[in-house]
Amino acid sequence: MKRGRLTRTTIVAVSAAAIFGLVCSRPSQDQDAAGHRGATSTAKDSTSQGQVGEIEYYTCTMHPSVREAQPGRCPICGMDLVPVARVARSDTAGVDLTFSVSPAKQQLIGVTFAAVERRDIEKSVRAYGRVDYDETKLAVVNLRVSGWIEKLFADFTGQRVRKGDPLFAIYSPDLISAQSEYLLARKSALRYPGQVTDPELVRTARERLRLWQFTDEQVTDLEARGEPQTSVTVFSPASGYVVEKTAVEGMRVEPGMTLYRIADLSTVWVQAEVYEFELPLVHVGQDALVSLSTLDGGPFRGTIAYVDPVLNPQTRTARVRVELPNREGVFKPDMYTVVTVRVELGERLVVPKSAVLQTGERDIVFVDRGGGVFEVRFVHAGVRTDDFYEIAHGLEEGERVVTSANFLIDAESNVQGVLRRMEGVTAEPSPTGHRH
């Protein structure tokens, strides 16, 4: 019985203590709630006023997606969070894409500027090429009769020959028979000059010798000698270098066999591969500069003679042929070259190349509004040269743009939430505004 009374007494005491504690603590909680409501009201009032200098939130310079109400460390990288000042919204239509960077910070990160200007620009199209033979100056030596090679005069590949130089001597029963027929027809015409058919026989026999590659001098010698020549010499049809040779002394040859290939290297072709996006700038008749990394004294001037109408689907390039004088023999087939075509584009509105920040989705420049205020400006960049970008629209002549420390300025604009303002209006799907 005592034990039961003690238990009930204990329970009553504990309950009384709990109720007392709850009553005592309620005023403090009410005060905290009132304080929280007051702070919230003050924050809302400050937000509605949009005063510059108020802290809107804290973020990380390396991870702008982090937004905290209180200072601390970044949960991603551990860096100290920095305060983000509230920027006053523009009362005009559109989105305010301005942000501020103090002059001291500009000097610290090395910000430089340049003016948007109109100037004559030149685009350089560069392509890698390979030296090739001039196909119009290639000659092939073959025979139209069968026989045996008795002697070689041009006996190695690479030998330089001139037009009319002897290449080899051949024994051919067909050539002996053709010489005999010509001599017989000519003798008959001299013996019976009054017959009408004799001149025709002579012309036919002489034409047969010519078609079988006899020269006029060889025919004259045949007439003077009065008997067939058993070993007939074959002469070079062109000047150049022997680049291919299959002829060997003693070998039997058949009609159509290629015995020599001779290339005239006084001019060469350079076959360059130009990317498809640069093809509209290249056309037949343009001057082209060809240079070799292994030679001094260049570049050498040539002329574009052909632009391939078909694109290579694997490399996305088209072949461009440059004709190049080679009187000194500097260029040799299969050498690698660099071809440069300079295209005058006339006067364009341009900014320095370093001023444009390309994100993949947008082309961005940062316009100096003065007093430490910058504006994010979306532009359409046109032709890119070695030093400049053409600006198709988005900038006006005379405006000042940032030309160095662009990525740091871009990071600052992200910290101040510039692009999030635009996303709130345009409802773009990207949560961070743009890619770096």
MOMO-V701581 format. One record per residue. N is the residue number from 0. RES is the residue in one letter. PHI is phi as a letter, one per 30 degrees, with the letter a starting at -180 (NA if undefined). OMEGA is omega as a letter, one per 20 degrees, with the letter a starting at -180 (999 if undefined). Layout:
n:N res:RES phi:PHI omega:OMEGA
n:N res:RES phi:PHI omega:OMEGA
This chain:
n:0 res:M phi:NA omega:r
n:1 res:K phi:d omega:a
n:2 res:R phi:d omega:r
n:3 res:G phi:d omega:r
n:4 res:R phi:d omega:a
n:5 res:L phi:d omega:a
n:6 res:T phi:d omega:r
n:7 res:R phi:d omega:a
n:8 res:T phi:d omega:r
n:9 res:T phi:d omega:a
n:10 res:I phi:d omega:r
n:11 res:V phi:d omega:a
n:12 res:A phi:d omega:a
n:13 res:V phi:d omega:a
n:14 res:S phi:d omega:r
n:15 res:A phi:d omega:r
n:16 res:A phi:d omega:a
n:17 res:A phi:d omega:r
n:18 res:I phi:d omega:r
n:19 res:F phi:d omega:r
n:20 res:G phi:d omega:a
n:21 res:L phi:d omega:a
n:22 res:V phi:d omega:a
n:23 res:C phi:d omega:a
n:24 res:S phi:d omega:a
n:25 res:R phi:d omega:r
n:26 res:P phi:d omega:a
n:27 res:S phi:d omega:r
n:28 res:Q phi:d omega:r
n:29 res:D phi:d omega:r
n:30 res:Q phi:d omega:r
n:31 res:D phi:d omega:r
n:32 res:A phi:d omega:r
n:33 res:A phi:d omega:r
n:34 res:G phi:d omega:r
n:35 res:H phi:d omega:r
n:36 res:R phi:d omega:r
n:37 res:G phi:d omega:r
n:38 res:A phi:d omega:r
n:39 res:T phi:d omega:r
n:40 res:S phi:d omega:r
n:41 res:T phi:d omega:r
n:42 res:A phi:d omega:r
n:43 res:K phi:d omega:r
n:44 res:D phi:d omega:a
n:45 res:S phi:d omega:r
n:46 res:T phi:d omega:a
n:47 res:S phi:d omega:r
n:48 res:Q phi:d omega:r
n:49 res:G phi:i omega:a
n:50 res:Q phi:d omega:r
n:51 res:V phi:d omega:r
n:52 res:G phi:j omega:r
n:53 res:E phi:d omega:r
n:54 res:I phi:d omega:a
n:55 res:E phi:d omega:r
n:56 res:Y phi:a omega:r
n:57 res:Y phi:c omega:a
n:58 res:T phi:b omega:r
n:59 res:C phi:c omega:a
n:60 res:T phi:d omega:r
n:61 res:M phi:c omega:a
n:62 res:H phi:b omega:a
n:63 res:P phi:d omega:r
n:64 res:S phi:d omega:r
n:65 res:V phi:d omega:r
n:66 res:R phi:b omega:a
n:67 res:E phi:b omega:a
n:68 res:A phi:d omega:a
n:69 res:Q phi:b omega:r
n:70 res:P phi:d omega:a
n:71 res:G phi:l omega:a
n:72 res:R phi:c omega:r
n:73 res:C phi:d omega:r
n:74 res:P phi:d omega:a
n:75 res:I phi:c omega:a
n:76 res:C phi:c omega:r
n:77 res:G phi:i omega:r
n:78 res:M phi:d omega:r
n:79 res:D phi:d omega:r
n:80 res:L phi:d omega:a
n:81 res:V phi:c omega:r
n:82 res:P phi:d omega:r
n:83 res:V phi:c omega:a
n:84 res:A phi:d omega:r
n:85 res:R phi:d omega:r
n:86 res:V phi:c omega:a
n:87 res:A phi:d omega:r
n:88 res:R phi:d omega:r
n:89 res:S phi:d omega:r
n:90 res:D phi:d omega:a
n:91 res:T phi:d omega:r
n:92 res:A phi:d omega:r
n:93 res:G phi:j omega:a
n:94 res:V phi:c omega:r
n:95 res:D phi:d omega:a
n:96 res:L phi:c omega:r
n:97 res:T phi:c omega:r
n:98 res:F phi:a omega:a
n:99 res:S phi:c omega:r
n:100 res:V phi:b omega:a
n:101 res:S phi:d omega:r
n:102 res:P phi:e omega:r
n:103 res:A phi:d omega:r
n:104 res:K phi:d omega:r
n:105 res:Q phi:e omega:r
n:106 res:Q phi:d omega:a
n:107 res:L phi:d omega:a
n:108 res:I phi:c omega:r
n:109 res:G phi:i omega:r
n:110 res:V phi:d omega:r
n:111 res:T phi:b omega:a
n:112 res:F phi:b omega:r
n:113 res:A phi:b omega:a
n:114 res:A phi:d omega:r
n:115 res:V phi:d omega:a
n:116 res:E phi:b omega:r
n:117 res:R phi:c omega:a
n:118 res:R phi:a omega:r
n:119 res:D phi:d omega:a
n:120 res:I phi:b omega:a
n:121 res:E phi:b omega:r
n:122 res:K phi:c omega:r
n:123 res:S phi:c omega:r
n:124 res:V phi:c omega:a
n:125 res:R phi:c omega:a
n:126 res:A phi:b omega:r
n:127 res:Y phi:d omega:a
n:128 res:G phi:b omega:r
n:129 res:R phi:b omega:a
n:130 res:V phi:d omega:a
n:131 res:D phi:b omega:r
n:132 res:Y phi:d omega:r
n:133 res:D phi:d omega:a
n:134 res:E phi:d omega:r
n:135 res:T phi:d omega:a
n:136 res:K phi:b omega:r
n:137 res:L phi:c omega:r
n:138 res:A phi:b omega:r
n:139 res:V phi:c omega:r
n:140 res:V phi:c omega:r
n:141 res:N phi:b omega:a
n:142 res:L phi:c omega:r
n:143 res:R phi:c omega:r
n:144 res:V phi:b omega:r
n:145 res:S phi:c omega:r
n:146 res:G phi:l omega:a
n:147 res:W phi:b omega:r
n:148 res:I phi:d omega:a
n:149 res:E phi:c omega:a
n:150 res:K phi:a omega:r
n:151 res:L phi:c omega:r
n:152 res:F phi:c omega:r
n:153 res:A phi:c omega:a
n:154 res:D phi:c omega:r
n:155 res:F phi:a omega:r
n:156 res:T phi:d omega:a
n:157 res:G phi:j omega:a
n:158 res:Q phi:d omega:r
n:159 res:R phi:d omega:r
n:160 res:V phi:b omega:r
n:161 res:R phi:c omega:r
n:162 res:K phi:e omega:a
n:163 res:G phi:j omega:r
n:164 res:D phi:d omega:r
n:165 res:P phi:d omega:r
n:166 res:L phi:c omega:r
n:167 res:F phi:a omega:r
n:168 res:A phi:c omega:a
n:169 res:I phi:b omega:r
n:170 res:Y phi:c omega:a
n:171 res:S phi:b omega:r
n:172 res:P phi:e omega:r
n:173 res:D phi:d omega:a
n:174 res:L phi:d omega:r
n:175 res:I phi:d omega:r
n:176 res:S phi:d omega:r
n:177 res:A phi:d omega:r
n:178 res:Q phi:d omega:a
n:179 res:S phi:d omega:r
n:180 res:E phi:d omega:r
n:181 res:Y phi:d omega:r
n:182 res:L phi:d omega:r
n:183 res:L phi:d omega:r
n:184 res:A phi:d omega:a
n:185 res:R phi:d omega:r
n:186 res:K phi:d omega:r
n:187 res:S phi:d omega:r
n:188 res:A phi:d omega:r
n:189 res:L phi:d omega:a
n:190 res:R phi:d omega:a
n:191 res:Y phi:b omega:a
n:192 res:P phi:d omega:a
n:193 res:G phi:d omega:a
n:194 res:Q phi:d omega:a
n:195 res:V phi:d omega:a
n:196 res:T phi:d omega:a
n:197 res:D phi:d omega:r
n:198 res:P phi:e omega:r
n:199 res:E phi:d omega:r
n:200 res:L phi:d omega:a
n:201 res:V phi:d omega:a
n:202 res:R phi:d omega:r
n:203 res:T phi:d omega:a
n:204 res:A phi:d omega:r
n:205 res:R phi:d omega:r
n:206 res:E phi:d omega:r
n:207 res:R phi:d omega:r
n:208 res:L phi:d omega:a
n:209 res:R phi:d omega:r
n:210 res:L phi:d omega:r
n:211 res:W phi:c omega:r
n:212 res:Q phi:i omega:r
n:213 res:F phi:d omega:r
n:214 res:T phi:d omega:r
n:215 res:D phi:d omega:r
n:216 res:E phi:d omega:r
n:217 res:Q phi:d omega:r
n:218 res:V phi:d omega:r
n:219 res:T phi:d omega:r
n:220 res:D phi:d omega:r
n:221 res:L phi:d omega:r
n:222 res:E phi:d omega:a
n:223 res:A phi:d omega:a
n:224 res:R phi:d omega:r
n:225 res:G phi:i omega:r
n:226 res:E phi:b omega:a
n:227 res:P phi:d omega:r
n:228 res:Q phi:c omega:a
n:229 res:T phi:d omega:r
n:230 res:S phi:c omega:a
n:231 res:V phi:c omega:r
n:232 res:T phi:d omega:r
n:233 res:V phi:c omega:a
n:234 res:F phi:c omega:a
n:235 res:S phi:d omega:r
n:236 res:P phi:d omega:a
n:237 res:A phi:a omega:r
n:238 res:S phi:c omega:r
n:239 res:G phi:l omega:a
n:240 res:Y phi:c omega:r
n:241 res:V phi:d omega:a
n:242 res:V phi:c omega:r
n:243 res:E phi:a omega:a
n:244 res:K phi:b omega:r
n:245 res:T phi:c omega:a
n:246 res:A phi:d omega:r
n:247 res:V phi:b omega:r
n:248 res:E phi:e omega:r
n:249 res:G phi:j omega:a
n:250 res:M phi:d omega:r
n:251 res:R phi:d omega:a
n:252 res:V phi:b omega:r
n:253 res:E phi:b omega:r
n:254 res:P phi:e omega:r
n:255 res:G phi:j omega:r
n:256 res:M phi:d omega:r
n:257 res:T phi:d omega:a
n:258 res:L phi:c omega:r
n:259 res:Y phi:b omega:r
n:260 res:R phi:b omega:a
n:261 res:I phi:c omega:a
n:262 res:A phi:c omega:r
n:263 res:D phi:d omega:a
n:264 res:L phi:c omega:r
n:265 res:S phi:d omega:r
n:266 res:T phi:b omega:r
n:267 res:V phi:b omega:r
n:268 res:W phi:c omega:r
n:269 res:V phi:c omega:a
n:270 res:Q phi:c omega:a
n:271 res:A phi:c omega:r
n:272 res:E phi:c omega:a
n:273 res:V phi:c omega:a
n:274 res:Y phi:d omega:a
n:275 res:E phi:d omega:a
n:276 res:F phi:d omega:r
n:277 res:E phi:c omega:a
n:278 res:L phi:d omega:r
n:279 res:P phi:d omega:a
n:280 res:L phi:d omega:a
n:281 res:V phi:c omega:r
n:282 res:H phi:a omega:a
n:283 res:V phi:d omega:r
n:284 res:G phi:j omega:r
n:285 res:Q phi:d omega:r
n:286 res:D phi:d omega:r
n:287 res:A phi:b omega:r
n:288 res:L phi:c omega:a
n:289 res:V phi:c omega:a
n:290 res:S phi:b omega:r
n:291 res:L phi:b omega:r
n:292 res:S phi:d omega:a
n:293 res:T phi:c omega:a
n:294 res:L phi:b omega:r
n:295 res:D phi:c omega:r
n:296 res:G phi:j omega:r
n:297 res:G phi:d omega:i
n:298 res:P phi:d omega:a
n:299 res:F phi:c omega:a
n:300 res:R phi:c omega:r
n:301 res:G phi:b omega:a
n:302 res:T phi:b omega:r
n:303 res:I phi:d omega:a
n:304 res:A phi:c omega:a
n:305 res:Y phi:a omega:r
n:306 res:V phi:b omega:a
n:307 res:D phi:d omega:r
n:308 res:P phi:d omega:a
n:309 res:V phi:c omega:r
n:310 res:L phi:c omega:r
n:311 res:N phi:d omega:a
n:312 res:P phi:d omega:a
n:313 res:Q phi:d omega:a
n:314 res:T phi:c omega:a
n:315 res:R phi:h omega:r
n:316 res:T phi:b omega:r
n:317 res:A phi:b omega:a
n:318 res:R phi:d omega:r
n:319 res:V phi:b omega:a
n:320 res:R phi:c omega:r
n:321 res:V phi:c omega:r
n:322 res:E phi:d omega:a
n:323 res:L phi:b omega:r
n:324 res:P phi:d omega:a
n:325 res:N phi:b omega:a
n:326 res:R phi:d omega:r
n:327 res:E phi:d omega:a
n:328 res:G phi:i omega:a
n:329 res:V phi:d omega:a
n:330 res:F phi:d omega:a
n:331 res:K phi:b omega:a
n:332 res:P phi:e omega:r
n:333 res:D phi:i omega:r
n:334 res:M phi:d omega:r
n:335 res:Y phi:c omega:a
n:336 res:T phi:b omega:r
n:337 res:V phi:c omega:a
n:338 res:V phi:c omega:r
n:339 res:T phi:b omega:r
n:340 res:V phi:c omega:r
n:341 res:R phi:c omega:a
n:342 res:V phi:c omega:r
n:343 res:E phi:d omega:a
n:344 res:L phi:c omega:r
n:345 res:G phi:i omega:a
n:346 res:E phi:d omega:r
n:347 res:R phi:b omega:r
n:348 res:L phi:d omega:a
n:349 res:V phi:b omega:r
n:350 res:V phi:b omega:r
n:351 res:P phi:e omega:a
n:352 res:K phi:e omega:a
n:353 res:S phi:d omega:a
n:354 res:A phi:d omega:a
n:355 res:V phi:c omega:r
n:356 res:L phi:c omega:a
n:357 res:Q phi:c omega:a
n:358 res:T phi:c omega:a
n:359 res:G phi:j omega:r
n:360 res:E phi:c omega:a
n:361 res:R phi:b omega:r
n:362 res:D phi:c omega:a
n:363 res:I phi:b omega:r
n:364 res:V phi:b omega:r
n:365 res:F phi:c omega:a
n:366 res:V phi:c omega:r
n:367 res:D phi:d omega:r
n:368 res:R phi:c omega:a
n:369 res:G phi:i omega:r
n:370 res:G phi:i omega:a
n:371 res:G phi:i omega:a
n:372 res:V phi:c omega:r
n:373 res:F phi:b omega:r
n:374 res:E phi:b omega:r
n:375 res:V phi:d omega:a
n:376 res:R phi:b omega:r
n:377 res:F phi:d omega:a
n:378 res:V phi:b omega:r
n:379 res:H phi:c omega:a
n:380 res:A phi:d omega:r
n:381 res:G phi:c omega:a
n:382 res:V phi:d omega:r
n:383 res:R phi:c omega:r
n:384 res:T phi:c omega:r
n:385 res:D phi:d omega:a
n:386 res:D phi:b omega:a
n:387 res:F phi:b omega:r
n:388 res:Y phi:c omega:r
n:389 res:E phi:d omega:r
n:390 res:I phi:c omega:a
n:391 res:A phi:d omega:r
n:392 res:H phi:a omega:r
n:393 res:G phi:j omega:r
n:394 res:L phi:b omega:r
n:395 res:E phi:c omega:r
n:396 res:E phi:e omega:r
n:397 res:G phi:j omega:r
n:398 res:E phi:d omega:r
n:399 res:R phi:c omega:a
n:400 res:V phi:b omega:r
n:401 res:V phi:d omega:a
n:402 res:T phi:c omega:r
n:403 res:S phi:b omega:a
n:404 res:A phi:i omega:a
n:405 res:N phi:d omega:a
n:406 res:F phi:d omega:r
n:407 res:L phi:d omega:r
n:408 res:I phi:d omega:r
n:409 res:D phi:d omega:r
n:410 res:A phi:d omega:r
n:411 res:E phi:d omega:r
n:412 res:S phi:d omega:r
n:413 res:N phi:d omega:r
n:414 res:V phi:d omega:a
n:415 res:Q phi:d omega:r
n:416 res:G phi:i omega:a
n:417 res:V phi:d omega:a
n:418 res:L phi:d omega:r
n:419 res:R phi:d omega:r
n:420 res:R phi:d omega:r
n:421 res:M phi:d omega:a
n:422 res:E phi:d omega:r
n:423 res:G phi:d omega:a
n:424 res:V phi:c omega:a
n:425 res:T phi:d omega:r
n:426 res:A phi:h omega:r
n:427 res:E phi:d omega:a
n:428 res:P phi:d omega:a
n:429 res:S phi:d omega:a
n:430 res:P phi:d omega:a
n:431 res:T phi:c omega:r
n:432 res:G phi:j omega:r
n:433 res:H phi:a omega:a
n:434 res:R phi:d omega:r
n:435 res:H phi:c omega:999
